[in-house]
Amino acid sequence: MLKLSPTAAVRASLKGERFVVFQGDCRQLLAALPADSVSLIVSSPPYFMGKEYDRSDKHEDFAKEHRELAPLLTRVLRPGGSLCWQIGMHVASGTVIPLDYLAYAAFSIEPTLVLRNRIIWHFEHGFHARNRFSGRHETILWFTKGDDYTFNLDAVRVPQKYPGKRHYKGPKRGQFSGNPAGKNPGDMWSVPNVKSKHREKTNHPCQFPIGLPQRLIRALTNSGDLVLDPFAGSSSTGIAAAIEDRRFLGCEIESKYAKLSIERYKNWRAGQLPVRDWRLAAAAPDQRQSVARKPDHFWNAETRYHKS
Ligand SMILES: C[S@@+](CC[C@H](N)C(=O)[O-])C[C@H]1O[C@@H](n2cnc3c(N)ncnc32)[C@H](O)[C@@H]1O
């Protein structure tokens, strides 16, 4: 449900409403939430790069905003809960500034927050740079509030690369050595980003692929827990929470995206929202499609540039 008052949004959420979006400024929502009430915060804030919803294009303002947000976010997180902050690079006049460096500086001041991983999110599509290597990763900083935290590794295991591997010495010599449920997915995740051909594409300019927050939600919360996204956009985090039977409280300042969030949720409930399975690896190009096949002049150019 969509709420225009932060207290009404919080009340509805704490009463057990499964999917609530407050349309307004996240500082208002964070102030209305009781302390220690949220199990997981997953979000991607504005990068201050001059997008329609950015209030500034200066990385100094990103840093300032994060210094303000850090205590507000930490207050609402329950002990043992997690904060996952997804960010990329700020690029200005050819200079690249890694925003997670600035976010880390702000969050690490909080005495209760502990960094557990800096996850690399790798993807294939984006702007083709000419004067540097094209950017094909962003990061997720995963902090926990305290040391006694939820981590459901079994919920996110991935298939073993060599499932037939065996112990080669010791008392288990000859027995299979891998966990049959799969291995730890590691801290580098390849998840296709949402560009025009992606089945989850909406009119939001930088939405999460649902599978990205979904993996965090599976690992860091339990069924029925409350997941918060203070910069919800199209609420991909909320859809992931709904799929995984968690409650969602989102906040989005732009009316069109807050409404889009509710529309997506309704479509999901009706079984009509296209969602990419979070376990799927990036698909290899389909050679039956003409876009996947090399025209003759590509072969010639490759021979010219790649000869040693
Ligand atoms: C990077 S996008 C998040 C996209 C989101 N992860 C998704 O899957 O669609 C950041 C969003 O934060 C919203 N926003 C910016 N400032 C805000 C504020 N002060 N409070 C709440 N939302 C805000 C923007 O309108 C934008 O939709």
PDBQT file of the ligand as one rigid body, heavy atoms in Angstrom, charges set to zero:
ROOT
HETATM    1  C1  LIG A 401      19.467   4.528  -7.428  1.00  0.00    +0.000 C 
HETATM    2  S1  LIG A 401      17.740   4.736  -7.359  1.00  0.00    +0.000 S 
HETATM    3  C2  LIG A 401      17.209   3.236  -6.592  1.00  0.00    +0.000 C 
HETATM    4  C3  LIG A 401      16.668   2.237  -7.581  1.00  0.00    +0.000 C 
HETATM    5  C4  LIG A 401      16.131   0.977  -6.911  1.00  0.00    +0.000 C 
HETATM    6  N1  LIG A 401      17.209   0.190  -6.337  1.00  0.00    +0.000 N 
HETATM    7  C5  LIG A 401      15.319   0.122  -7.889  1.00  0.00    +0.000 C 
HETATM    8  O1  LIG A 401      15.518  -1.097  -7.949  1.00  0.00    +0.000 OA
HETATM    9  O2  LIG A 401      14.497   0.666  -8.609  1.00  0.00    +0.000 OA
HETATM   10  C6  LIG A 401      17.574   5.910  -6.072  1.00  0.00    +0.000 C 
HETATM   11  C7  LIG A 401      16.130   6.346  -5.824  1.00  0.00    +0.000 C 
HETATM   12  O3  LIG A 401      16.099   7.167  -4.641  1.00  0.00    +0.000 OA
HETATM   13  C8  LIG A 401      15.092   8.150  -4.812  1.00  0.00    +0.000 C 
HETATM   14  N2  LIG A 401      15.403   9.239  -3.856  1.00  0.00    +0.000 N 
HETATM   15  C9  LIG A 401      16.290  10.265  -3.995  1.00  0.00    +0.000 A 
HETATM   16  N3  LIG A 401      16.347  10.997  -2.881  1.00  0.00    +0.000 NA
HETATM   17  C10 LIG A 401      15.466  10.441  -1.997  1.00  0.00    +0.000 A 
HETATM   18  C11 LIG A 401      15.100  10.730  -0.658  1.00  0.00    +0.000 A 
HETATM   19  N4  LIG A 401      15.630  11.767  -0.001  1.00  0.00    +0.000 N 
HETATM   20  N5  LIG A 401      14.205   9.935  -0.046  1.00  0.00    +0.000 NA
HETATM   21  C12 LIG A 401      13.647   8.884  -0.719  1.00  0.00    +0.000 A 
HETATM   22  N6  LIG A 401      13.944   8.555  -1.990  1.00  0.00    +0.000 NA
HETATM   23  C13 LIG A 401      14.856   9.320  -2.618  1.00  0.00    +0.000 A 
HETATM   24  C14 LIG A 401      15.202   8.518  -6.283  1.00  0.00    +0.000 C 
HETATM   25  O4  LIG A 401      14.000   9.102  -6.762  1.00  0.00    +0.000 OA
HETATM   26  C15 LIG A 401      15.524   7.165  -6.931  1.00  0.00    +0.000 C 
HETATM   27  O5  LIG A 401      14.365   6.540  -7.428  1.00  0.00    +0.000 OA
ENDROOT
TORSDOF 0
